[in-house]
Each structure stands twice: as C-alpha cells, then as structure tokens.
Amino acid sequence: MNTVRIDWSKIDTVLLDMDGTLLDLRFDNWFWQELIPRRYAAANGLSPPDALELLKPKFHATRGTMQWYCIDYWSRELGLDIARIKRAALDLVGYLPGAEDFLVKLKDSGKRRILVTNAHPTTLAIKEQQVGLAVHFDACYSTHTFDAPKENAAFWPRLQAAEPFAVERTLFVDDSLPVLRTAHGFGIGWLRAVRRVFGFDPWHVSAPYSCRPYKRSAVELANSLRPVTVVEVGCGLGDILSRVNAAERYGFDIDTGVIRAARFLHPGAARWIHGDASSVALVIQRDRRIDCLIMVNWIHALSPQQLAASILPLLPRTRYVILDAIDPDGPASYRFKHDFSFLSPFAERLSSTRAAGEPRSLMVFKVTA
Ligand SMILES: [Mg+2]
C-alpha cells in the first residue's frame, strides 16, 4: 500500500514547521511546564505547584493566538526575562530524529524550502543559534511578522503575498491539528502531519484532490447515482467520501490514525469509523440499503478471493458498487489487477471510466441478484 506516497515531481515548494516537526518539543514542554513555573514561583514566593496552577489558565486563555507564541508578552505578563532564560537553556534544543537528514536531502531536491513557525522571532533566533536551521532553508518566517498564527485563516494569504507559492504544488508539514486544518482550508495541496500526530502510514499523505483524477472520477460517478446512503471502505482521509452528495455517508478505514485525521479534516461530513468491510454490518443495520459502495485505490493489495470475501456479503443490500481496475499492463507495484469476474453472477458492469493520466479505470457495477 504505497501508492499515495508524496509525489515529489508535483511539488515545487516545501513549507516546514519548526517546533514539534523539525525540533524536539521536549525543550518547549520542559521550558513552559517546568522551568518557567519554577522561575515564576521563585520570583513570587510561591511553591512550584501553586505557580503552575496559577499559570495554567493564563496559558490556556492565549492558546492559538499570537500572544501564546510571543515572548515579549510573557516577559511582561510574568515579570520574567523569557529570552534570557531561554538562551541559558539552549543546550536542550535539538532536532527530532531524522529531521536533519531530511533537510539535507531536501536541499538536493531543488525545491524551494520555507520554514514557517509560530515561534517569536527572538525564539527563532535563539534556536537558530543552537541548531543552525537557516542554512537548510531559502527563507524563514515567523508568523509574528504577519500578525496571525498559522491556525488563523488570515495568515495564509499574507504568507503567499510575501512568498509566492502555488497551493496545489506545495507540501506543508506540521504537527498541529488546528494548523493543518487551516492550511487544508486554504487549499494547500499536500499536507503531512508528522507521523506522531496521527500515527498513520506515510502513504496516507493527503495527495491533492486535483492531482488524483481517479478521486474526481469516483466522486462524479457516485454523485451521478444520486445515492441516499454511501459507504466507502478504505476511505483514507475522506477526500472522496466528503465530496459525495448523500444524506448518509459512512467512511471505514482500518487505520485508526487515518480515521482520526478524517474526523478532524471533515468534521460532520460523514461517520468516520475504524474498521474494514466486515465492520459495515456492525455499524449499519442489516435492513438498511446501501445505495453506493465505494472501494477504490487500495483493493489491488487484496487477492481476488480476499476482495470477493469483502464485497460479496454486502451485495444483498447494495445497489451500486464503484471499484477501480488497474490496467493489465499497469505497474507491478499494484499487486493484483482485478477483472472482477467474481462479481458477474451478482452484478453487471454499467460503465468504465478512464482516470486521466493513470493506469486505471473506475467501474460502476449495478447489483442484479
Ligand atoms: Mg509545531
């Protein structure tokens, strides 16, 4: 299942977050959750636990705003010289495993490399001093320059005005869910959460919808059937299902991280459920009709027998099935090139639609038996 890896040929610009993506968050966590409460306690004659209790609501109230990231604000608010304390703690700033190697490889790729961080410019300068980030980038931006953090939709057009990039040819990597959601809304084509966030396989990287003709075909075909209830098994991040017009949408995927991400990216668009084809019967009552069952882009990893075992139990209550077939002479990376002959006693093929520029066709079957 490696068909949706990042397609570097379709990417010109790489935007990278700093803390939690390239640099280990342990420094920031320790700094704000331990060191600063300790210093605040010492300065105000409090015990460290009391200081932490006092600070928590202050931290909480500013999350997602520029103030949260502004060390000038915290210096004023807490009466501490945050920059000086940060400089003294420099030794603990470090790369996450693999991050520096990634940056070196990225340099060789010829892509434009942009660091985009919510960190205050002073924090950026302090971390730069310790780990030498700037050498890996064509440009580094602190969102403070733009008066809005990455999780605020206002930020993205401002960045694009300063640093022109084509959204559909841009990869953005971050570890913050609210930030990724805002970038998704702005139309950034390629999004990647650092693995720890969602914990899903890299192949689930959200390939831009516009770059995957088969997704558009699947959506158009499903919509042409005017379904009331749609089920997609192997829904991934929900790019297809979220675009199908139907009163009832159910997306299943065996990857819990992906389901979490789909719920996050498309809240309320569907019921996003952890499971496979056999889970459908557990979730959707047996007397409920499924107007359209979609299983595309991952079924080539299953043998015909395995695929039949997934689909056939659902057919008695299903009207239409949308599947994708890889060309018989398609790439060997598609393990099985299905002809769906196991369906012939139960369903007739209504149409076969080429996915532009891909070795595959989208097929619609009408259940007859
Ligand atoms: Mg981050």
Residues whose N, C-alpha, C, O or C-beta is under 5 A from the ligand:
A	BS01	MG	D17 M18 D19 G20 T21 D175
